[in-house]
Amino acid sequence: MLTIGFLSCGEDDAATDNDCEIACINGGQAIEGCICACPEGFSGNNCENEEFICELECQNGGTVSNECDCECPLGFSGENCENCTPSVFVNESFQNQWISTLNVNLVNDVYIELPDNYIMTGFGNNGINTLMLKGRELFNDGTLGEELEFRDGTNPTGPLEISYIVPDGHVITGIGIASGINGAIDRLVVNYNEIKIDDACDLKLGPELLYDNGQSTGVELWLKVSDYDVSTETTFFGGFGLEGFAYREVEAEFRELFNSF
């Protein structure tokens, strides 16, 4: 591809190839009209100016800017928009559910609600006095922050009789408990799903997994997101509560995980 550089000739000059002296450089060619036809990448009267050519190729719908950078759509990053980094967020509480084995409705003695943008990654109980949750912050790229503890109850610093922590990248989507002697919980069962990013750079949850310490014969209280017709694809527990000495009633707060693009 040739670009044209113009050169003004003298008043007495006929401006022909024979009588107009012009020095085209950088591969330029003098053509009729006393001008230089410059190759791609050069411009100017004598093709003396080297032009910047952006050869950047943007992926996944990215566009090249005037500064030869890729402007990436939401959900992608990198020099060529080659990295999938979905922007995700957790909505505020949108549903609370109650379960009761003895058909009673009493006020919860212990209830913990995780802050916005945190997900439940562990669960623990110290007899009837303390409920503890472990959680990690959910960042916009779908990764999880450091593990934190959220405790409540009359003995918040005491030891835990039972505690479960799910692996990094997992969220709790179900909890089951069984009462033992004198009301102490001696079995805890936890459903959980892994946070995944699919080929289309969309956030989703992996197959349902199960933790069970198996110290008693049955689970008396069992909460699963799917039990309440809430999609388990993007829904998980955002809070959990126990009622009184007999643990007859459980309240769970569900939150939903969204892609924002």
C-alpha positions as protocol buffer text, in pm:
chain_id: "A"
residue {
  index: 1
  type: MET
  ca { x: 0 y: 0 z: 0 }
}
residue {
  index: 2
  type: LEU
  ca { x: 147 y: 334 z: -107 }
}
residue {
  index: 3
  type: THR
  ca { x: 77 y: 673 z: 46 }
}
residue {
  index: 4
  type: ILE
  ca { x: 138 y: 996 z: -141 }
}
residue {
  index: 5
  type: GLY
  ca { x: 374 y: 1269 z: -28 }
}
residue {
  index: 6
  type: PHE
  ca { x: 342 y: 1609 z: -203 }
}
residue {
  index: 7
  type: LEU
  ca { x: 632 y: 1838 z: -296 }
}
residue {
  index: 8
  type: SER
  ca { x: 585 y: 2192 z: -431 }
}
residue {
  index: 9
  type: CYS
  ca { x: 799 y: 2263 z: -736 }
}
residue {
  index: 10
  type: GLY
  ca { x: 930 y: 2602 z: -849 }
}
residue {
  index: 11
  type: GLU
  ca { x: 715 y: 2842 z: -1056 }
}
residue {
  index: 12
  type: ASP
  ca { x: 922 y: 2777 z: -1367 }
}
residue {
  index: 13
  type: ASP
  ca { x: 918 y: 2404 z: -1311 }
}
residue {
  index: 14
  type: ALA
  ca { x: 681 y: 2207 z: -1528 }
}
residue {
  index: 15
  type: ALA
  ca { x: 644 y: 1948 z: -1249 }
}
residue {
  index: 16
  type: THR
  ca { x: 712 y: 1648 z: -1467 }
}
residue {
  index: 17
  type: ASP
  ca { x: 912 y: 1337 z: -1391 }
}
residue {
  index: 18
  type: ASN
  ca { x: 1192 y: 1471 z: -1610 }
}
residue {
  index: 19
  type: ASP
  ca { x: 1241 y: 1820 z: -1474 }
}
residue {
  index: 20
  type: CYS
  ca { x: 1133 y: 1798 z: -1102 }
}
residue {
  index: 21
  type: GLU
  ca { x: 1406 y: 1675 z: -875 }
}
residue {
  index: 22
  type: ILE
  ca { x: 1271 y: 1483 z: -577 }
}
residue {
  index: 23
  type: ALA
  ca { x: 1449 y: 1241 z: -343 }
}
residue {
  index: 24
  type: CYS
  ca { x: 1213 y: 973 z: -214 }
}
residue {
  index: 25
  type: ILE
  ca { x: 1358 y: 766 z: 71 }
}
residue {
  index: 26
  type: ASN
  ca { x: 1254 y: 456 z: 265 }
}
residue {
  index: 27
  type: GLY
  ca { x: 1143 y: 281 z: -52 }
}
residue {
  index: 28
  type: GLY
  ca { x: 930 y: 566 z: -184 }
}
residue {
  index: 29
  type: GLN
  ca { x: 887 y: 613 z: -559 }
}
residue {
  index: 30
  type: ALA
  ca { x: 869 y: 943 z: -752 }
}
residue {
  index: 31
  type: ILE
  ca { x: 563 y: 955 z: -971 }
}
residue {
  index: 32
  type: GLU
  ca { x: 411 y: 1206 z: -1208 }
}
residue {
  index: 33
  type: GLY
  ca { x: 316 y: 1529 z: -1037 }
}
residue {
  index: 34
  type: CYS
  ca { x: 640 y: 1568 z: -848 }
}
residue {
  index: 35
  type: ILE
  ca { x: 530 y: 1357 z: -555 }
}
residue {
  index: 36
  type: CYS
  ca { x: 656 y: 1057 z: -364 }
}
residue {
  index: 37
  type: ALA
  ca { x: 446 y: 746 z: -339 }
}
residue {
  index: 38
  type: CYS
  ca { x: 545 y: 604 z: 2 }
}
residue {
  index: 39
  type: PRO
  ca { x: 526 y: 239 z: 111 }
}
residue {
  index: 40
  type: GLU
  ca { x: 308 y: 138 z: 404 }
}
residue {
  index: 41
  type: GLY
  ca { x: 450 y: 264 z: 730 }
}
residue {
  index: 42
  type: PHE
  ca { x: 602 y: 587 z: 589 }
}
residue {
  index: 43
  type: SER
  ca { x: 466 y: 930 z: 501 }
}
residue {
  index: 44
  type: GLY
  ca { x: 585 y: 1284 z: 433 }
}
residue {
  index: 45
  type: ASN
  ca { x: 700 y: 1472 z: 122 }
}
residue {
  index: 46
  type: ASN
  ca { x: 1002 y: 1243 z: 89 }
}
residue {
  index: 47
  type: CYS
  ca { x: 862 y: 943 z: 284 }
}
residue {
  index: 48
  type: GLU
  ca { x: 1083 y: 1055 z: 571 }
}
residue {
  index: 49
  type: ASN
  ca { x: 825 y: 1000 z: 847 }
}
residue {
  index: 50
  type: GLU
  ca { x: 794 y: 650 z: 988 }
}
residue {
  index: 51
  type: GLU
  ca { x: 438 y: 573 z: 1095 }
}
residue {
  index: 52
  type: PHE
  ca { x: 348 y: 348 z: 1388 }
}
residue {
  index: 53
  type: ILE
  ca { x: 160 y: 38 z: 1281 }
}
residue {
  index: 54
  type: CYS
  ca { x: -39 y: -142 z: 1551 }
}
residue {
  index: 55
  type: GLU
  ca { x: -40 y: -514 z: 1488 }
}
residue {
  index: 56
  type: LEU
  ca { x: -220 y: -603 z: 1810 }
}
residue {
  index: 57
  type: GLU
  ca { x: -499 y: -859 z: 1776 }
}
residue {
  index: 58
  type: CYS
  ca { x: -764 y: -842 z: 2046 }
}
residue {
  index: 59
  type: GLN
  ca { x: -960 y: -1153 z: 2141 }
}
residue {
  index: 60
  type: ASN
  ca { x: -1305 y: -1215 z: 2289 }
}
residue {
  index: 61
  type: GLY
  ca { x: -1460 y: -901 z: 2146 }
}
residue {
  index: 62
  type: GLY
  ca { x: -1182 y: -661 z: 2246 }
}
residue {
  index: 63
  type: THR
  ca { x: -1106 y: -354 z: 2032 }
}
residue {
  index: 64
  type: VAL
  ca { x: -777 y: -180 z: 1954 }
}
residue {
  index: 65
  type: SER
  ca { x: -745 y: 169 z: 2099 }
}
residue {
  index: 66
  type: ASN
  ca { x: -557 y: 463 z: 1948 }
}
residue {
  index: 67
  type: GLU
  ca { x: -270 y: 382 z: 2183 }
}
residue {
  index: 68
  type: CYS
  ca { x: -248 y: 28 z: 2044 }
}
residue {
  index: 69
  type: ASP
  ca { x: -397 y: -129 z: 2356 }
}
residue {
  index: 70
  type: CYS
  ca { x: -679 y: -379 z: 2371 }
}
residue {
  index: 71
  type: GLU
  ca { x: -994 y: -244 z: 2530 }
}
residue {
  index: 72
  type: CYS
  ca { x: -1149 y: -559 z: 2673 }
}
residue {
  index: 73
  type: PRO
  ca { x: -1518 y: -622 z: 2735 }
}
residue {
  index: 74
  type: LEU
  ca { x: -1636 y: -688 z: 3088 }
}
residue {
  index: 75
  type: GLY
  ca { x: -1530 y: -1033 z: 3197 }
}
residue {
  index: 76
  type: PHE
  ca { x: -1198 y: -1042 z: 3009 }
}
residue {
  index: 77
  type: SER
  ca { x: -852 y: -899 z: 3068 }
}
residue {
  index: 78
  type: GLY
  ca { x: -493 y: -932 z: 2947 }
}
residue {
  index: 79
  type: GLU
  ca { x: -286 y: -779 z: 2670 }
}
residue {
  index: 80
  type: ASN
  ca { x: -506 y: -943 z: 2408 }
}
residue {
  index: 81
  type: CYS
  ca { x: -819 y: -987 z: 2626 }
}
residue {
  index: 82
  type: GLU
  ca { x: -723 y: -1352 z: 2647 }
}
residue {
  index: 83
  type: ASN
  ca { x: -791 y: -1396 z: 3020 }
}
residue {
  index: 84
  type: CYS
  ca { x: -1132 y: -1482 z: 3155 }
}
residue {
  index: 85
  type: THR
  ca { x: -1195 y: -1273 z: 3467 }
}
residue {
  index: 86
  type: PRO
  ca { x: -1571 y: -1269 z: 3528 }
}
residue {
  index: 87
  type: SER
  ca { x: -1704 y: -986 z: 3735 }
}
residue {
  index: 88
  type: VAL
  ca { x: -1929 y: -1139 z: 3998 }
}
residue {
  index: 89
  type: PHE
  ca { x: -2120 y: -1019 z: 4298 }
}
residue {
  index: 90
  type: VAL
  ca { x: -2338 y: -1153 z: 4574 }
}
residue {
  index: 91
  type: ASN
  ca { x: -2683 y: -1009 z: 4618 }
}
residue {
  index: 92
  type: GLU
  ca { x: -2821 y: -913 z: 4957 }
}
residue {
  index: 93
  type: SER
  ca { x: -3039 y: -1151 z: 5150 }
}
residue {
  index: 94
  type: PHE
  ca { x: -3329 y: -1254 z: 4931 }
}
residue {
  index: 95
  type: GLN
  ca { x: -3483 y: -1549 z: 5113 }
}
residue {
  index: 96
  type: ASN
  ca { x: -3500 y: -1690 z: 5463 }
}
residue {
  index: 97
  type: GLN
  ca { x: -3632 y: -2041 z: 5527 }
}
residue {
  index: 98
  type: TRP
  ca { x: -3730 y: -2214 z: 5848 }
}
residue {
  index: 99
  type: ILE
  ca { x: -3732 y: -2585 z: 5932 }
}
residue {
  index: 100
  type: SER
  ca { x: -3866 y: -2740 z: 6252 }
}
residue {
  index: 101
  type: THR
  ca { x: -3875 y: -3107 z: 6351 }
}
residue {
  index: 102
  type: LEU
  ca { x: -4129 y: -3054 z: 6630 }
}
residue {
  index: 103
  type: ASN
  ca { x: -4343 y: -2792 z: 6457 }
}
residue {
  index: 104
  type: VAL
  ca { x: -4245 y: -2517 z: 6696 }
}
residue {
  index: 105
  type: ASN
  ca { x: -4139 y: -2166 z: 6617 }
}
residue {
  index: 106
  type: LEU
  ca { x: -3915 y: -2017 z: 6880 }
}
residue {
  index: 107
  type: VAL
  ca { x: -3671 y: -1732 z: 6865 }
}
residue {
  index: 108
  type: ASN
  ca { x: -3318 y: -1828 z: 6765 }
}
residue {
  index: 109
  type: ASP
  ca { x: -3065 y: -1824 z: 7044 }
}
residue {
  index: 110
  type: VAL
  ca { x: -2780 y: -1798 z: 6795 }
}
residue {
  index: 111
  type: TYR
  ca { x: -2781 y: -1652 z: 6449 }
}
residue {
  index: 112
  type: ILE
  ca { x: -2493 y: -1548 z: 6227 }
}
residue {
  index: 113
  type: GLU
  ca { x: -2532 y: -1362 z: 5901 }
}
residue {
  index: 114
  type: LEU
  ca { x: -2223 y: -1320 z: 5688 }
}
residue {
  index: 115
  type: PRO
  ca { x: -2141 y: -974 z: 5549 }
}
residue {
  index: 116
  type: ASP
  ca { x: -2218 y: -892 z: 5189 }
}
residue {
  index: 117
  type: ASN
  ca { x: -1967 y: -1033 z: 4941 }
}
residue {
  index: 118
  type: TYR
  ca { x: -1867 y: -1312 z: 5180 }
}
residue {
  index: 119
  type: ILE
  ca { x: -1954 y: -1678 z: 5138 }
}
residue {
  index: 120
  type: MET
  ca { x: -1980 y: -1956 z: 5394 }
}
residue {
  index: 121
  type: THR
  ca { x: -1688 y: -2199 z: 5375 }
}
residue {
  index: 122
  type: GLY
  ca { x: -1711 y: -2367 z: 5712 }
}
residue {
  index: 123
  type: PHE
  ca { x: -1941 y: -2441 z: 6002 }
}
residue {
  index: 124
  type: GLY
  ca { x: -1882 y: -2521 z: 6367 }
}
residue {
  index: 125
  type: ASN
  ca { x: -2070 y: -2562 z: 6693 }
}
residue {
  index: 126
  type: ASN
  ca { x: -1960 y: -2577 z: 7057 }
}
residue {
  index: 127
  type: GLY
  ca { x: -2241 y: -2753 z: 7240 }
}
residue {
  index: 128
  type: ILE
  ca { x: -2538 y: -2520 z: 7278 }
}
residue {
  index: 129
  type: ASN
  ca { x: -2339 y: -2206 z: 7345 }
}
residue {
  index: 130
  type: THR
  ca { x: -2145 y: -2106 z: 7037 }
}
residue {
  index: 131
  type: LEU
  ca { x: -2204 y: -2111 z: 6666 }
}
residue {
  index: 132
  type: MET
  ca { x: -1909 y: -2040 z: 6442 }
}
residue {
  index: 133
  type: LEU
  ca { x: -1888 y: -1992 z: 6067 }
}
residue {
  index: 134
  type: LYS
  ca { x: -1576 y: -1967 z: 5861 }
}
residue {
  index: 135
  type: GLY
  ca { x: -1594 y: -1756 z: 5548 }
}
residue {
  index: 136
  type: ARG
  ca { x: -1394 y: -1601 z: 5270 }
}
residue {
  index: 137
  type: GLU
  ca { x: -1454 y: -1282 z: 5077 }
}
residue {
  index: 138
  type: LEU
  ca { x: -1561 y: -1332 z: 4718 }
}
residue {
  index: 139
  type: PHE
  ca { x: -1366 y: -1105 z: 4482 }
}
residue {
  index: 140
  type: ASN
  ca { x: -1475 y: -977 z: 4142 }
}
residue {
  index: 141
  type: ASP
  ca { x: -1256 y: -1226 z: 3956 }
}
residue {
  index: 142
  type: GLY
  ca { x: -1428 y: -1520 z: 4123 }
}
residue {
  index: 143
  type: THR
  ca { x: -1143 y: -1592 z: 4366 }
}
residue {
  index: 144
  type: LEU
  ca { x: -1172 y: -1612 z: 4743 }
}
residue {
  index: 145
  type: GLY
  ca { x: -988 y: -1412 z: 5007 }
}
residue {
  index: 146
  type: GLU
  ca { x: -831 y: -1529 z: 5329 }
}
residue {
  index: 147
  type: GLU
  ca { x: -1032 y: -1740 z: 5569 }
}
residue {
  index: 148
  type: LEU
  ca { x: -1206 y: -1552 z: 5850 }
}
residue {
  index: 149
  type: GLU
  ca { x: -1408 y: -1663 z: 6153 }
}
residue {
  index: 150
  type: PHE
  ca { x: -1753 y: -1538 z: 6247 }
}
residue {
  index: 151
  type: ARG
  ca { x: -1859 y: -1640 z: 6600 }
}
residue {
  index: 152
  type: ASP
  ca { x: -2165 y: -1579 z: 6810 }
}
residue {
  index: 153
  type: GLY
  ca { x: -2315 y: -1712 z: 7135 }
}
residue {
  index: 154
  type: THR
  ca { x: -2254 y: -1711 z: 7506 }
}
residue {
  index: 155
  type: ASN
  ca { x: -1910 y: -1871 z: 7476 }
}
residue {
  index: 156
  type: PRO
  ca { x: -1767 y: -1720 z: 7157 }
}
residue {
  index: 157
  type: THR
  ca { x: -1405 y: -1795 z: 7242 }
}
residue {
  index: 158
  type: GLY
  ca { x: -1456 y: -2151 z: 7360 }
}
residue {
  index: 159
  type: PRO
  ca { x: -1341 y: -2464 z: 7181 }
}
residue {
  index: 160
  type: LEU
  ca { x: -1552 y: -2614 z: 6905 }
}
residue {
  index: 161
  type: GLU
  ca { x: -1686 y: -2965 z: 6937 }
}
residue {
  index: 162
  type: ILE
  ca { x: -1749 y: -2990 z: 6565 }
}
residue {
  index: 163
  type: SER
  ca { x: -1613 y: -2778 z: 6285 }
}
residue {
  index: 164
  type: TYR
  ca { x: -1611 y: -2820 z: 5909 }
}
residue {
  index: 165
  type: ILE
  ca { x: -1417 y: -2615 z: 5658 }
}
residue {
  index: 166
  type: VAL
  ca { x: -1469 y: -2671 z: 5288 }
}
residue {
  index: 167
  type: PRO
  ca { x: -1174 y: -2630 z: 5046 }
}
residue {
  index: 168
  type: ASP
  ca { x: -1083 y: -2310 z: 4868 }
}
residue {
  index: 169
  type: GLY
  ca { x: -1312 y: -2227 z: 4579 }
}
residue {
  index: 170
  type: HIS
  ca { x: -1612 y: -2401 z: 4738 }
}
residue {
  index: 171
  type: VAL
  ca { x: -1934 y: -2266 z: 4886 }
}
residue {
  index: 172
  type: ILE
  ca { x: -2171 y: -2430 z: 5131 }
}
residue {
  index: 173
  type: THR
  ca { x: -2514 y: -2506 z: 4986 }
}
residue {
  index: 174
  type: GLY
  ca { x: -2656 y: -2731 z: 5259 }
}
residue {
  index: 175
  type: ILE
  ca { x: -2618 y: -2808 z: 5630 }
}
residue {
  index: 176
  type: GLY
  ca { x: -2738 y: -3102 z: 5840 }
}
residue {
  index: 177
  type: ILE
  ca { x: -2714 y: -3158 z: 6214 }
}
residue {
  index: 178
  type: ALA
  ca { x: -2807 y: -3435 z: 6460 }
}
residue {
  index: 179
  type: SER
  ca { x: -2861 y: -3383 z: 6833 }
}
residue {
  index: 180
  type: GLY
  ca { x: -2664 y: -3600 z: 7071 }
}
residue {
  index: 181
  type: ILE
  ca { x: -2670 y: -3659 z: 7445 }
}
residue {
  index: 182
  type: ASN
  ca { x: -2792 y: -3359 z: 7650 }
}
residue {
  index: 183
  type: GLY
  ca { x: -2852 y: -3159 z: 7338 }
}
residue {
  index: 184
  type: ALA
  ca { x: -2491 y: -3154 z: 7220 }
}
residue {
  index: 185
  type: ILE
  ca { x: -2446 y: -3181 z: 6847 }
}
residue {
  index: 186
  type: ASP
  ca { x: -2234 y: -3484 z: 6766 }
}
residue {
  index: 187
  type: ARG
  ca { x: -2286 y: -3507 z: 6392 }
}
residue {
  index: 188
  type: LEU
  ca { x: -2257 y: -3245 z: 6124 }
}
residue {
  index: 189
  type: VAL
  ca { x: -2319 y: -3295 z: 5754 }
}
residue {
  index: 190
  type: VAL
  ca { x: -2232 y: -3030 z: 5499 }
}
residue {
  index: 191
  type: ASN
  ca { x: -2330 y: -3007 z: 5133 }
}
residue {
  index: 192
  type: TYR
  ca { x: -2103 y: -2790 z: 4922 }
}
residue {
  index: 193
  type: ASN
  ca { x: -2034 y: -2698 z: 4561 }
}
residue {
  index: 194
  type: GLU
  ca { x: -1721 y: -2570 z: 4391 }
}
residue {
  index: 195
  type: ILE
  ca { x: -1714 y: -2229 z: 4221 }
}
residue {
  index: 196
  type: LYS
  ca { x: -1616 y: -2280 z: 3858 }
}
residue {
  index: 197
  type: ILE
  ca { x: -1578 y: -2073 z: 3543 }
}
residue {
  index: 198
  type: ASP
  ca { x: -1692 y: -2240 z: 3221 }
}
residue {
  index: 199
  type: ASP
  ca { x: -1557 y: -2204 z: 2868 }
}
residue {
  index: 200
  type: ALA
  ca { x: -1781 y: -1904 z: 2803 }
}
residue {
  index: 201
  type: CYS
  ca { x: -1630 y: -1724 z: 3103 }
}
residue {
  index: 202
  type: ASP
  ca { x: -1950 y: -1765 z: 3302 }
}
residue {
  index: 203
  type: LEU
  ca { x: -1960 y: -1839 z: 3673 }
}
residue {
  index: 204
  type: LYS
  ca { x: -2126 y: -2160 z: 3789 }
}
residue {
  index: 205
  type: LEU
  ca { x: -2119 y: -2415 z: 4068 }
}
residue {
  index: 206
  type: GLY
  ca { x: -1973 y: -2761 z: 4028 }
}
residue {
  index: 207
  type: PRO
  ca { x: -2140 y: -3090 z: 4127 }
}
residue {
  index: 208
  type: GLU
  ca { x: -2270 y: -3126 z: 4480 }
}
residue {
  index: 209
  type: LEU
  ca { x: -2029 y: -3278 z: 4732 }
}
residue {
  index: 210
  type: LEU
  ca { x: -2079 y: -3397 z: 5087 }
}
residue {
  index: 211
  type: TYR
  ca { x: -1894 y: -3387 z: 5419 }
}
residue {
  index: 212
  type: ASP
  ca { x: -2020 y: -3615 z: 5696 }
}
residue {
  index: 213
  type: ASN
  ca { x: -1835 y: -3697 z: 6017 }
}
residue {
  index: 214
  type: GLY
  ca { x: -2070 y: -3994 z: 6070 }
}
residue {
  index: 215
  type: GLN
  ca { x: -2070 y: -3991 z: 6452 }
}
residue {
  index: 216
  type: SER
  ca { x: -2440 y: -4061 z: 6487 }
}
residue {
  index: 217
  type: THR
  ca { x: -2699 y: -4261 z: 6301 }
}
residue {
  index: 218
  type: GLY
  ca { x: -2922 y: -3993 z: 6153 }
}
residue {
  index: 219
  type: VAL
  ca { x: -2950 y: -3630 z: 6060 }
}
residue {
  index: 220
  type: GLU
  ca { x: -3240 y: -3469 z: 6244 }
}
residue {
  index: 221
  type: LEU
  ca { x: -3227 y: -3133 z: 6073 }
}
residue {
  index: 222
  type: TRP
  ca { x: -3128 y: -3100 z: 5711 }
}
residue {
  index: 223
  type: LEU
  ca { x: -3122 y: -2784 z: 5503 }
}
residue {
  index: 224
  type: LYS
  ca { x: -3046 y: -2784 z: 5132 }
}
residue {
  index: 225
  type: VAL
  ca { x: -3100 y: -2497 z: 4896 }
}
residue {
  index: 226
  type: SER
  ca { x: -3279 y: -2728 z: 4653 }
}
residue {
  index: 227
  type: ASP
  ca { x: -3533 y: -2821 z: 4923 }
}
residue {
  index: 228
  type: TYR
  ca { x: -3683 y: -2477 z: 4884 }
}
residue {
  index: 229
  type: ASP
  ca { x: -3697 y: -2463 z: 4506 }
}
residue {
  index: 230
  type: VAL
  ca { x: -3410 y: -2217 z: 4488 }
}
residue {
  index: 231
  type: SER
  ca { x: -3164 y: -2288 z: 4209 }
}
residue {
  index: 232
  type: THR
  ca { x: -2851 y: -2459 z: 4337 }
}
residue {
  index: 233
  type: GLU
  ca { x: -2661 y: -2341 z: 4029 }
}
residue {
  index: 234
  type: THR
  ca { x: -2583 y: -2002 z: 4181 }
}
residue {
  index: 235
  type: THR
  ca { x: -2739 y: -2008 z: 4528 }
}
residue {
  index: 236
  type: PHE
  ca { x: -2576 y: -2080 z: 4862 }
}
residue {
  index: 237
  type: PHE
  ca { x: -2614 y: -2014 z: 5233 }
}
residue {
  index: 238
  type: GLY
  ca { x: -2541 y: -1664 z: 5357 }
}
residue {
  index: 239
  type: GLY
  ca { x: -2639 y: -1725 z: 5720 }
}
residue {
  index: 240
  type: PHE
  ca { x: -2749 y: -1997 z: 5957 }
}
residue {
  index: 241
  type: GLY
  ca { x: -2932 y: -2010 z: 6292 }
}
residue {
  index: 242
  type: LEU
  ca { x: -3014 y: -2260 z: 6566 }
}
residue {
  index: 243
  type: GLU
  ca { x: -3300 y: -2247 z: 6817 }
}
residue {
  index: 244
  type: GLY
  ca { x: -3270 y: -2320 z: 7185 }
}
residue {
  index: 245
  type: PHE
  ca { x: -3149 y: -2623 z: 7374 }
}
residue {
  index: 246
  type: ALA
  ca { x: -3318 y: -2888 z: 7162 }
}
residue {
  index: 247
  type: TYR
  ca { x: -3217 y: -2744 z: 6824 }
}
residue {
  index: 248
  type: ARG
  ca { x: -3572 y: -2780 z: 6700 }
}
residue {
  index: 249
  type: GLU
  ca { x: -3561 y: -2496 z: 6457 }
}
residue {
  index: 250
  type: VAL
  ca { x: -3310 y: -2377 z: 6200 }
}
residue {
  index: 251
  type: GLU
  ca { x: -3316 y: -2059 z: 5998 }
}
residue {
  index: 252
  type: ALA
  ca { x: -3104 y: -2018 z: 5689 }
}
residue {
  index: 253
  type: GLU
  ca { x: -3045 y: -1715 z: 5472 }
}
residue {
  index: 254
  type: PHE
  ca { x: -2985 y: -1782 z: 5103 }
}
residue {
  index: 255
  type: ARG
  ca { x: -2786 y: -1556 z: 4876 }
}
residue {
  index: 256
  type: GLU
  ca { x: -2738 y: -1570 z: 4505 }
}
residue {
  index: 257
  type: LEU
  ca { x: -2415 y: -1548 z: 4308 }
}
residue {
  index: 258
  type: PHE
  ca { x: -2435 y: -1350 z: 3984 }
}
residue {
  index: 259
  type: ASN
  ca { x: -2230 y: -1272 z: 3680 }
}
residue {
  index: 260
  type: SER
  ca { x: -2264 y: -901 z: 3619 }
}
residue {
  index: 261
  type: PHE
  ca { x: -2214 y: -931 z: 3247 }
}
